[in-house]
Amino acid sequence: MSIVSERHCKVRKLTTRVLCERYGVSERTVDRWTATGILPQPMRINNVRYWDEAEIEQRERDHMSAGRQPERVA
């Protein structure tokens, strides 16, 4: 398998709904986290926002390694 196809297989995009369910927050909170840089900027396809799962998981690891607790405000 080539590097390109390996990378393609591992890329998973998360929708706003999936992020809301993942963190137990509202869509407004996801919007606020995106605006403040807690979440990375999403890509848009047909006006639907998608976040790269690997980038989200890396931010979670960075956030936890800094000793901060995840925000759970809806």
Biopython code that builds the backbone (N, CA, C, O; Angstrom):
import numpy as np
from Bio.PDB.StructureBuilder import StructureBuilder

atoms = [
    (1, "MET", "N", (0.846, -1.162, 0.000)),
    (1, "MET", "CA", (0.000, 0.000, 0.000)),
    (1, "MET", "C", (0.900, 1.237, 0.000)),
    (1, "MET", "O", (1.867, 1.300, 0.759)),
    (2, "SER", "N", (0.591, 2.201, -0.832)),
    (2, "SER", "CA", (1.405, 3.407, -0.907)),
    (2, "SER", "C", (1.113, 4.341, 0.266)),
    (2, "SER", "O", (0.113, 4.183, 0.968)),
    (3, "ILE", "N", (1.986, 5.300, 0.464)),
    (3, "ILE", "CA", (1.800, 6.270, 1.542)),
    (3, "ILE", "C", (0.498, 7.036, 1.353)),
    (3, "ILE", "O", (-0.230, 7.266, 2.318)),
    (4, "VAL", "N", (0.202, 7.427, 0.134)),
    (4, "VAL", "CA", (-1.019, 8.178, -0.133)),
    (4, "VAL", "C", (-2.245, 7.354, 0.223)),
    (4, "VAL", "O", (-3.146, 7.857, 0.895)),
    (5, "SER", "N", (-2.300, 6.106, -0.207)),
    (5, "SER", "CA", (-3.476, 5.292, 0.092)),
    (5, "SER", "C", (-3.562, 4.953, 1.579)),
    (5, "SER", "O", (-4.668, 4.844, 2.109)),
    (6, "GLU", "N", (-2.438, 4.785, 2.266)),
    (6, "GLU", "CA", (-2.464, 4.558, 3.706)),
    (6, "GLU", "C", (-3.041, 5.764, 4.419)),
    (6, "GLU", "O", (-3.873, 5.627, 5.315)),
    (7, "ARG", "N", (-2.604, 6.929, 4.026)),
    (7, "ARG", "CA", (-3.088, 8.159, 4.640)),
    (7, "ARG", "C", (-4.583, 8.306, 4.382)),
    (7, "ARG", "O", (-5.339, 8.687, 5.276)),
    (8, "HIS", "N", (-5.006, 8.003, 3.162)),
    (8, "HIS", "CA", (-6.408, 8.129, 2.807)),
    (8, "HIS", "C", (-7.271, 7.192, 3.661)),
    (8, "HIS", "O", (-8.369, 7.574, 4.066)),
    (9, "CYS", "N", (-6.807, 6.006, 3.933)),
    (9, "CYS", "CA", (-7.568, 5.035, 4.709)),
    (9, "CYS", "C", (-7.723, 5.452, 6.161)),
    (9, "CYS", "O", (-8.714, 5.095, 6.798)),
    (10, "LYS", "N", (-6.779, 6.189, 6.693)),
    (10, "LYS", "CA", (-6.792, 6.552, 8.102)),
    (10, "LYS", "C", (-7.517, 7.861, 8.381)),
    (10, "LYS", "O", (-7.763, 8.183, 9.543)),
    (11, "VAL", "N", (-7.864, 8.623, 7.354)),
    (11, "VAL", "CA", (-8.505, 9.916, 7.544)),
    (11, "VAL", "C", (-9.995, 9.712, 7.774)),
    (11, "VAL", "O", (-10.693, 9.113, 6.956)),
    (12, "ARG", "N", (-10.464, 10.224, 8.902)),
    (12, "ARG", "CA", (-11.887, 10.152, 9.209)),
    (12, "ARG", "C", (-12.339, 11.559, 9.559)),
    (12, "ARG", "O", (-11.706, 12.242, 10.365)),
    (13, "LYS", "N", (-13.419, 11.983, 8.962)),
    (13, "LYS", "CA", (-13.959, 13.311, 9.196)),
    (13, "LYS", "C", (-15.146, 13.228, 10.140)),
    (13, "LYS", "O", (-15.992, 12.342, 10.020)),
    (14, "LEU", "N", (-15.197, 14.163, 11.080)),
    (14, "LEU", "CA", (-16.269, 14.201, 12.064)),
    (14, "LEU", "C", (-17.178, 15.394, 11.788)),
    (14, "LEU", "O", (-16.699, 16.496, 11.523)),
    (15, "THR", "N", (-18.480, 15.176, 11.851)),
    (15, "THR", "CA", (-19.443, 16.252, 11.653)),
    (15, "THR", "C", (-19.687, 16.980, 12.971)),
    (15, "THR", "O", (-19.242, 16.541, 14.031)),
    (16, "THR", "N", (-20.395, 18.090, 12.885)),
    (16, "THR", "CA", (-20.769, 18.840, 14.084)),
    (16, "THR", "C", (-21.566, 17.956, 15.035)),
    (16, "THR", "O", (-21.339, 17.976, 16.245)),
    (17, "ARG", "N", (-22.490, 17.189, 14.493)),
    (17, "ARG", "CA", (-23.323, 16.317, 15.330)),
    (17, "ARG", "C", (-22.456, 15.304, 16.094)),
    (17, "ARG", "O", (-22.681, 15.058, 17.279)),
    (18, "VAL", "N", (-21.480, 14.728, 15.417)),
    (18, "VAL", "CA", (-20.609, 13.745, 16.059)),
    (18, "VAL", "C", (-19.803, 14.409, 17.179)),
    (18, "VAL", "O", (-19.642, 13.831, 18.253)),
    (19, "LEU", "N", (-19.299, 15.616, 16.931)),
    (19, "LEU", "CA", (-18.549, 16.324, 17.980)),
    (19, "LEU", "C", (-19.446, 16.658, 19.170)),
    (19, "LEU", "O", (-19.024, 16.537, 20.320)),
    (20, "CYS", "N", (-20.679, 17.076, 18.898)),
    (20, "CYS", "CA", (-21.621, 17.366, 19.983)),
    (20, "CYS", "C", (-21.849, 16.126, 20.841)),
    (20, "CYS", "O", (-21.842, 16.204, 22.069)),
    (21, "GLU", "N", (-22.049, 14.990, 20.192)),
    (21, "GLU", "CA", (-22.255, 13.738, 20.925)),
    (21, "GLU", "C", (-20.993, 13.315, 21.658)),
    (21, "GLU", "O", (-21.063, 12.834, 22.789)),
    (22, "ARG", "N", (-19.849, 13.489, 21.029)),
    (22, "ARG", "CA", (-18.570, 13.077, 21.613)),
    (22, "ARG", "C", (-18.289, 13.804, 22.925)),
    (22, "ARG", "O", (-17.814, 13.207, 23.890)),
    (23, "TYR", "N", (-18.591, 15.108, 22.945)),
    (23, "TYR", "CA", (-18.281, 15.924, 24.119)),
    (23, "TYR", "C", (-19.489, 16.236, 24.985)),
    (23, "TYR", "O", (-19.342, 16.834, 26.052)),
    (24, "GLY", "N", (-20.679, 15.844, 24.551)),
    (24, "GLY", "CA", (-21.884, 16.120, 25.326)),
    (24, "GLY", "C", (-22.191, 17.610, 25.406)),
    (24, "GLY", "O", (-22.588, 18.118, 26.455)),
    (25, "VAL", "N", (-22.003, 18.303, 24.286)),
    (25, "VAL", "CA", (-22.221, 19.747, 24.246)),
    (25, "VAL", "C", (-23.164, 20.103, 23.105)),
    (25, "VAL", "O", (-23.509, 19.256, 22.280)),
    (26, "SER", "N", (-23.574, 21.360, 23.068)),
    (26, "SER", "CA", (-24.462, 21.832, 22.011)),
    (26, "SER", "C", (-23.657, 22.276, 20.788)),
    (26, "SER", "O", (-22.436, 22.424, 20.843)),
    (27, "GLU", "N", (-24.374, 22.482, 19.692)),
    (27, "GLU", "CA", (-23.733, 22.976, 18.472)),
    (27, "GLU", "C", (-23.138, 24.370, 18.712)),
    (27, "GLU", "O", (-22.094, 24.709, 18.155)),
    (28, "ARG", "N", (-23.798, 25.158, 19.532)),
    (28, "ARG", "CA", (-23.281, 26.498, 19.848)),
    (28, "ARG", "C", (-21.922, 26.411, 20.551)),
    (28, "ARG", "O", (-21.038, 27.230, 20.301)),
    (29, "THR", "N", (-21.761, 25.427, 21.421)),
    (29, "THR", "CA", (-20.477, 25.243, 22.101)),
    (29, "THR", "C", (-19.397, 24.849, 21.096)),
    (29, "THR", "O", (-18.273, 25.344, 21.180)),
    (30, "VAL", "N", (-19.717, 23.972, 20.153)),
    (30, "VAL", "CA", (-18.757, 23.600, 19.108)),
    (30, "VAL", "C", (-18.373, 24.848, 18.312)),
    (30, "VAL", "O", (-17.202, 25.040, 17.985)),
    (31, "ASP", "N", (-19.362, 25.701, 17.998)),
    (31, "ASP", "CA", (-19.075, 26.953, 17.291)),
    (31, "ASP", "C", (-18.124, 27.831, 18.104)),
    (31, "ASP", "O", (-17.170, 28.387, 17.560)),
    (32, "ARG", "N", (-18.386, 27.953, 19.401)),
    (32, "ARG", "CA", (-17.545, 28.785, 20.275)),
    (32, "ARG", "C", (-16.139, 28.209, 20.385)),
    (32, "ARG", "O", (-15.160, 28.952, 20.323)),
    (33, "TRP", "N", (-16.029, 26.887, 20.548)),
    (33, "TRP", "CA", (-14.713, 26.256, 20.636)),
    (33, "TRP", "C", (-13.927, 26.451, 19.344)),
    (33, "TRP", "O", (-12.709, 26.624, 19.373)),
    (34, "THR", "N", (-14.626, 26.424, 18.215)),
    (34, "THR", "CA", (-13.957, 26.644, 16.931)),
    (34, "THR", "C", (-13.492, 28.094, 16.822)),
    (34, "THR", "O", (-12.373, 28.360, 16.385)),
    (35, "ALA", "N", (-14.350, 29.024, 17.219)),
    (35, "ALA", "CA", (-14.014, 30.455, 17.139)),
    (35, "ALA", "C", (-12.847, 30.823, 18.046)),
    (35, "ALA", "O", (-12.054, 31.702, 17.709)),
    (36, "THR", "N", (-12.735, 30.158, 19.191)),
    (36, "THR", "CA", (-11.672, 30.493, 20.151)),
    (36, "THR", "C", (-10.416, 29.657, 19.957)),
    (36, "THR", "O", (-9.426, 29.865, 20.658)),
    (37, "GLY", "N", (-10.435, 28.717, 19.020)),
    (37, "GLY", "CA", (-9.248, 27.928, 18.734)),
    (37, "GLY", "C", (-9.117, 26.643, 19.527)),
    (37, "GLY", "O", (-8.124, 25.931, 19.386)),
    (38, "ILE", "N", (-10.105, 26.334, 20.361)),
    (38, "ILE", "CA", (-10.066, 25.067, 21.089)),
    (38, "ILE", "C", (-10.165, 23.916, 20.096)),
    (38, "ILE", "O", (-9.482, 22.901, 20.233)),
    (39, "LEU", "N", (-11.023, 24.090, 19.093)),
    (39, "LEU", "CA", (-11.112, 23.140, 17.991)),
    (39, "LEU", "C", (-10.479, 23.785, 16.763)),
    (39, "LEU", "O", (-10.532, 25.004, 16.604)),
    (40, "PRO", "N", (-9.882, 22.971, 15.895)),
    (40, "PRO", "CA", (-9.327, 23.524, 14.656)),
    (40, "PRO", "C", (-10.436, 23.978, 13.721)),
    (40, "PRO", "O", (-11.596, 23.607, 13.899)),
    (41, "GLN", "N", (-10.086, 24.768, 12.743)),
    (41, "GLN", "CA", (-11.060, 25.179, 11.737)),
    (41, "GLN", "C", (-11.473, 23.954, 10.912)),
    (41, "GLN", "O", (-10.619, 23.172, 10.493)),
    (42, "PRO", "N", (-12.762, 23.790, 10.683)),
    (42, "PRO", "CA", (-13.226, 22.646, 9.900)),
    (42, "PRO", "C", (-13.102, 22.912, 8.406)),
    (42, "PRO", "O", (-12.943, 24.049, 7.962)),
    (43, "MET", "N", (-13.178, 21.832, 7.653)),
    (43, "MET", "CA", (-13.316, 21.980, 6.206)),
    (43, "MET", "C", (-14.810, 21.989, 5.925)),
    (43, "MET", "O", (-15.600, 21.443, 6.695)),
    (44, "ARG", "N", (-15.189, 22.608, 4.823)),
    (44, "ARG", "CA", (-16.607, 22.653, 4.442)),
    (44, "ARG", "C", (-16.788, 21.971, 3.099)),
    (44, "ARG", "O", (-16.075, 22.242, 2.133)),
    (45, "ILE", "N", (-17.762, 21.080, 3.070)),
    (45, "ILE", "CA", (-18.150, 20.419, 1.834)),
    (45, "ILE", "C", (-19.668, 20.548, 1.746)),
    (45, "ILE", "O", (-20.391, 20.050, 2.608)),
    (46, "ASN", "N", (-20.144, 21.222, 0.696)),
    (46, "ASN", "CA", (-21.583, 21.466, 0.535)),
    (46, "ASN", "C", (-22.198, 22.086, 1.786)),
    (46, "ASN", "O", (-23.285, 21.704, 2.220)),
    (47, "ASN", "N", (-21.486, 23.043, 2.349)),
    (47, "ASN", "CA", (-21.910, 23.788, 3.535)),
    (47, "ASN", "C", (-22.054, 22.921, 4.791)),
    (47, "ASN", "O", (-22.721, 23.325, 5.744)),
    (48, "VAL", "N", (-21.445, 21.750, 4.801)),
    (48, "VAL", "CA", (-21.395, 20.895, 5.988)),
    (48, "VAL", "C", (-19.965, 20.943, 6.506)),
    (48, "VAL", "O", (-19.012, 20.794, 5.741)),
    (49, "ARG", "N", (-19.823, 21.152, 7.809)),
    (49, "ARG", "CA", (-18.489, 21.239, 8.413)),
    (49, "ARG", "C", (-17.990, 19.855, 8.815)),
    (49, "ARG", "O", (-18.739, 19.031, 9.339)),
    (50, "TYR", "N", (-16.693, 19.620, 8.553)),
    (50, "TYR", "CA", (-16.046, 18.356, 8.909)),
    (50, "TYR", "C", (-14.716, 18.660, 9.574)),
    (50, "TYR", "O", (-13.947, 19.495, 9.098)),
    (51, "TRP", "N", (-14.451, 17.974, 10.679)),
    (51, "TRP", "CA", (-13.177, 18.083, 11.375)),
    (51, "TRP", "C", (-12.410, 16.784, 11.200)),
    (51, "TRP", "O", (-13.000, 15.704, 11.198)),
    (52, "ASP", "N", (-11.112, 16.888, 11.056)),
    (52, "ASP", "CA", (-10.245, 15.720, 10.927)),
    (52, "ASP", "C", (-10.132, 15.053, 12.298)),
    (52, "ASP", "O", (-9.706, 15.684, 13.265)),
    (53, "GLU", "N", (-10.509, 13.792, 12.378)),
    (53, "GLU", "CA", (-10.500, 13.081, 13.662)),
    (53, "GLU", "C", (-9.103, 13.028, 14.276)),
    (53, "GLU", "O", (-8.959, 13.192, 15.488)),
    (54, "ALA", "N", (-8.081, 12.804, 13.466)),
    (54, "ALA", "CA", (-6.715, 12.729, 13.992)),
    (54, "ALA", "C", (-6.295, 14.061, 14.610)),
    (54, "ALA", "O", (-5.620, 14.082, 15.640)),
    (55, "GLU", "N", (-6.687, 15.161, 13.992)),
    (55, "GLU", "CA", (-6.347, 16.481, 14.533)),
    (55, "GLU", "C", (-7.100, 16.746, 15.836)),
    (55, "GLU", "O", (-6.544, 17.321, 16.772)),
    (56, "ILE", "N", (-8.355, 16.330, 15.894)),
    (56, "ILE", "CA", (-9.142, 16.472, 17.132)),
    (56, "ILE", "C", (-8.498, 15.656, 18.251)),
    (56, "ILE", "O", (-8.347, 16.149, 19.369)),
    (57, "GLU", "N", (-8.117, 14.408, 17.956)),
    (57, "GLU", "CA", (-7.496, 13.549, 18.972)),
    (57, "GLU", "C", (-6.155, 14.106, 19.435)),
    (57, "GLU", "O", (-5.818, 13.996, 20.613)),
    (58, "GLN", "N", (-5.388, 14.701, 18.528)),
    (58, "GLN", "CA", (-4.114, 15.307, 18.915)),
    (58, "GLN", "C", (-4.350, 16.493, 19.853)),
    (58, "GLN", "O", (-3.625, 16.663, 20.833)),
    (59, "ARG", "N", (-5.345, 17.298, 19.561)),
    (59, "ARG", "CA", (-5.664, 18.428, 20.440)),
    (59, "ARG", "C", (-6.125, 17.931, 21.805)),
    (59, "ARG", "O", (-5.803, 18.539, 22.825)),
    (60, "GLU", "N", (-6.883, 16.823, 21.835)),
    (60, "GLU", "CA", (-7.295, 16.242, 23.114)),
    (60, "GLU", "C", (-6.066, 15.818, 23.927)),
    (60, "GLU", "O", (-5.981, 16.091, 25.125)),
    (61, "ARG", "N", (-5.113, 15.144, 23.261)),
    (61, "ARG", "CA", (-3.895, 14.711, 23.958)),
    (61, "ARG", "C", (-3.113, 15.911, 24.475)),
    (61, "ARG", "O", (-2.635, 15.897, 25.610)),
    (62, "ASP", "N", (-2.979, 16.944, 23.656)),
    (62, "ASP", "CA", (-2.263, 18.150, 24.071)),
    (62, "ASP", "C", (-2.965, 18.810, 25.252)),
    (62, "ASP", "O", (-2.323, 19.261, 26.200)),
    (63, "HIS", "N", (-4.273, 18.860, 25.179)),
    (63, "HIS", "CA", (-5.074, 19.485, 26.229)),
    (63, "HIS", "C", (-4.911, 18.733, 27.552)),
    (63, "HIS", "O", (-4.735, 19.346, 28.605)),
    (64, "MET", "N", (-4.970, 17.404, 27.487)),
    (64, "MET", "CA", (-4.846, 16.599, 28.704)),
    (64, "MET", "C", (-3.421, 16.610, 29.245)),
    (64, "MET", "O", (-3.228, 16.604, 30.461)),
    (65, "SER", "N", (-2.434, 16.625, 28.379)),
    (65, "SER", "CA", (-1.047, 16.626, 28.853)),
    (65, "SER", "C", (-0.682, 17.940, 29.524)),
    (65, "SER", "O", (0.266, 17.999, 30.307)),
    (66, "ALA", "N", (-1.428, 18.993, 29.220)),
    (66, "ALA", "CA", (-1.196, 20.295, 29.862)),
    (66, "ALA", "C", (-1.873, 20.347, 31.234)),
    (66, "ALA", "O", (-1.765, 21.346, 31.945)),
    (67, "GLY", "N", (-2.567, 19.274, 31.599)),
    (67, "GLY", "CA", (-3.180, 19.196, 32.920)),
    (67, "GLY", "C", (-4.523, 19.895, 33.024)),
    (67, "GLY", "O", (-5.024, 20.113, 34.127)),
    (68, "ARG", "N", (-5.110, 20.247, 31.897)),
    (68, "ARG", "CA", (-6.410, 20.923, 31.913)),
    (68, "ARG", "C", (-7.508, 19.885, 31.776)),
    (68, "ARG", "O", (-7.343, 18.859, 31.116)),
    (69, "GLN", "N", (-8.611, 20.169, 32.402)),
    (69, "GLN", "CA", (-9.774, 19.301, 32.273)),
    (69, "GLN", "C", (-10.586, 19.769, 31.074)),
    (69, "GLN", "O", (-10.664, 20.972, 30.826)),
    (70, "PRO", "N", (-11.194, 18.856, 30.323)),
    (70, "PRO", "CA", (-12.023, 19.247, 29.190)),
    (70, "PRO", "C", (-13.212, 20.067, 29.635)),
    (70, "PRO", "O", (-13.808, 19.795, 30.677)),
    (71, "GLU", "N", (-13.559, 21.065, 28.853)),
    (71, "GLU", "CA", (-14.717, 21.908, 29.133)),
    (71, "GLU", "C", (-15.980, 21.116, 28.837)),
    (71, "GLU", "O", (-16.066, 20.458, 27.801)),
    (72, "ARG", "N", (-16.952, 21.169, 29.721)),
    (72, "ARG", "CA", (-18.204, 20.434, 29.524)),
    (72, "ARG", "C", (-19.415, 21.371, 29.621)),
    (72, "ARG", "O", (-20.485, 20.950, 30.061)),
    (73, "VAL", "N", (-19.259, 22.602, 29.224)),
    (73, "VAL", "CA", (-20.343, 23.574, 29.309)),
    (73, "VAL", "C", (-21.157, 23.543, 28.032)),
    (73, "VAL", "O", (-20.600, 23.642, 26.939)),
    (74, "ALA", "N", (-22.458, 23.409, 28.154)),
    (74, "ALA", "CA", (-23.339, 23.384, 26.969)),
    (74, "ALA", "C", (-23.880, 24.757, 26.675)),
    (74, "ALA", "O", (-24.636, 24.931, 25.720)),
]
sb = StructureBuilder()
sb.init_structure("model")
sb.init_model(0)
sb.init_chain("A")
sb.init_seg("    ")
for serial, (resi, resn, name, xyz) in enumerate(atoms, 1):
    if name == "N":
        sb.init_residue(resn, " ", resi, " ")
    sb.init_atom(name, np.array(xyz, "f"), 0.0, 1.0, " ", f" {name:<3s}", serial, name[0])
structure = sb.get_structure()
